[in-house]
Amino acid sequence: MRLARLICRLVVAMQLTVSLAATAAESGLITPGDVLMVQFSPYSVHFEKGPEHTGHPWLIGVEWQDKSRWLAGYSYFNNSFDQKCHYLYGGYTFSLGETFKNWYIKVTGGLLYGYKEPFEDKLPVNYNGLAPVIIPGVGYKYHRFNAQINLLGANGFMFTFGYDLLR
């Protein structure tokens, strides 16, 4: 049942993303060289797994990056404590040069909403479920696809996979 709900959410998110991408392209907001990535994460790893962890975190999201490598995105996810969360962010992708042209480092920062009682203390600064966060990551891109590892503070990391809708 959980897997069916997750698949339905992923399909709806992808349909919405494709629709928004088409509208943005028609309006001139998206220009050649931009990236519109749909992302998902099926798995997270914790450095120390506690008994309160549900073992079922997942993420779906969309991210737009302009040709200067500045980006903005939104992710909807189920945290490790089975709470639905939102992450609205901006950031930058750093190229590692021609020698490692498919590799990149990404840093995002924004507002995360959803860590509530009794797990509000899992984020250092959290007010009524709203917390500022910075998430660094390293990734590899191949044509329209990417794979990324994001560091989740001192708690663990998350694997994400993405697909560029614009190429």
C-alpha positions in Angstrom: 0.0 0.0 0.0 2.8 2.5 0.9 4.6 1.7 -2.4 1.4 2.3 -4.4 0.9 5.7 -2.7 4.5 6.6 -3.3 4.3 5.7 -7.0 1.0 7.7 -7.4 2.7 10.7 -5.8 5.7 10.4 -8.0 3.5 10.2 -11.1 1.4 13.2 -10.1 4.6 15.2 -9.3 6.1 14.4 -12.6 2.9 15.3 -14.5 2.8 18.6 -12.7 6.5 19.3 -13.3 6.1 18.6 -17.1 3.1 20.9 -17.3 4.9 23.7 -15.4 8.0 23.2 -17.6 5.9 23.5 -20.8 4.3 26.7 -19.5 7.6 28.2 -18.4 9.2 27.3 -21.7 6.4 29.0 -23.7 6.6 32.1 -21.5 10.4 32.5 -22.0 11.3 31.9 -18.4 13.3 28.8 -19.4 16.2 29.5 -21.9 18.6 27.3 -23.8 21.2 25.8 -21.4 18.8 25.7 -18.4 18.1 22.4 -16.6 14.8 21.3 -15.2 15.4 18.2 -13.1 12.9 15.9 -11.5 14.4 14.0 -8.6 13.6 11.2 -6.3 15.3 9.5 -3.4 14.5 6.0 -2.4 17.1 5.7 0.4 18.9 7.5 3.2 21.6 6.3 5.5 22.0 7.4 9.1 25.3 7.5 10.9 23.5 6.3 14.1 20.2 4.6 13.6 17.8 5.1 16.5 14.8 3.1 17.5 12.5 6.0 16.5 13.6 5.8 12.8 10.9 4.3 10.7 13.2 3.1 7.9 11.0 4.5 5.2 12.3 7.9 4.1 11.7 9.0 0.5 11.8 12.2 -1.5 10.4 13.6 -4.7 11.3 17.1 -6.0 11.9 19.5 -8.9 14.9 21.8 -9.4 15.5 24.5 -12.0 19.1 25.6 -12.8 20.0 28.4 -15.2 23.0 28.3 -17.4 25.1 30.3 -14.9 24.5 27.3 -12.5 22.3 29.2 -9.9 19.4 27.0 -8.9 16.0 26.9 -7.1 14.0 23.9 -6.1 11.3 22.3 -4.0 11.2 18.8 -2.5 8.5 16.9 -0.7 9.7 14.1 1.4 8.9 11.7 4.2 11.6 12.1 6.9 13.1 9.2 8.9 10.4 9.7 11.6 7.5 9.2 9.1 6.7 13.0 9.0 5.8 14.7 5.7 8.2 17.6 5.0 8.8 20.3 2.5 12.1 21.9 1.5 12.1 25.2 -0.5 15.6 26.2 -1.5 18.1 28.0 -3.7 21.8 27.3 -4.3 24.7 26.9 -6.7 26.4 24.1 -8.6 30.1 24.1 -8.8 31.9 22.6 -11.8 35.0 20.5 -11.1 36.6 21.4 -14.4 37.2 19.6 -17.6 39.1 16.7 -16.0 36.1 15.8 -14.0 33.4 17.4 -16.3 30.6 15.1 -15.3 31.2 15.6 -11.5 29.9 18.5 -9.5 29.4 19.9 -6.0 26.1 21.5 -5.1 25.2 23.6 -2.1 21.6 24.5 -1.3 20.1 26.5 1.5 16.5 27.2 2.3 13.6 26.5 4.6 12.6 23.0 5.7 9.2 22.5 7.2 7.8 19.4 8.9 10.0 18.3 11.8 7.5 18.5 14.6 7.0 17.1 18.1 8.5 14.9 19.3 11.3 15.3 16.8 11.7 19.0 16.5 15.0 18.8 18.3 16.5 16.8 15.4 17.3 20.1 13.7 19.5 22.7 15.5 17.2 25.7 14.8 13.5 24.8 14.6 10.5 27.0 15.3 7.1 25.3 15.0 8.4 22.9 12.4 10.2 25.5 10.3 14.0 25.4 10.1 16.7 27.0 8.0 19.1 24.4 6.5 22.1 24.1 4.3 22.6 20.9 2.4 25.9 20.2 0.5 26.1 17.4 -2.1 28.3 15.8 -4.7 27.0 14.4 -7.9 27.6 12.8 -11.2 25.7 13.7 -14.4 25.5 11.6 -17.6 23.4 13.1 -20.4 19.9 13.7 -18.9 20.5 11.7 -15.7 22.3 12.4 -12.5 23.0 10.6 -9.2 23.8 12.6 -6.1 24.8 12.1 -2.4 23.6 14.9 -0.1 25.0 15.3 3.4 22.2 15.7 6.0 24.1 17.5 8.7 25.9 15.2 11.2 23.0 12.7 10.9 23.6 10.9 7.6 23.2 11.2 3.9 20.7 10.7 1.1 21.0 9.3 -2.4 19.0 11.1 -5.0 18.5 10.4 -8.7 17.4 12.9 -11.3 16.3 13.3 -14.9 16.5 16.6 -16.9 13.3 17.3 -18.7 14.7 19.9 -21.0 17.6 18.2 -22.9 
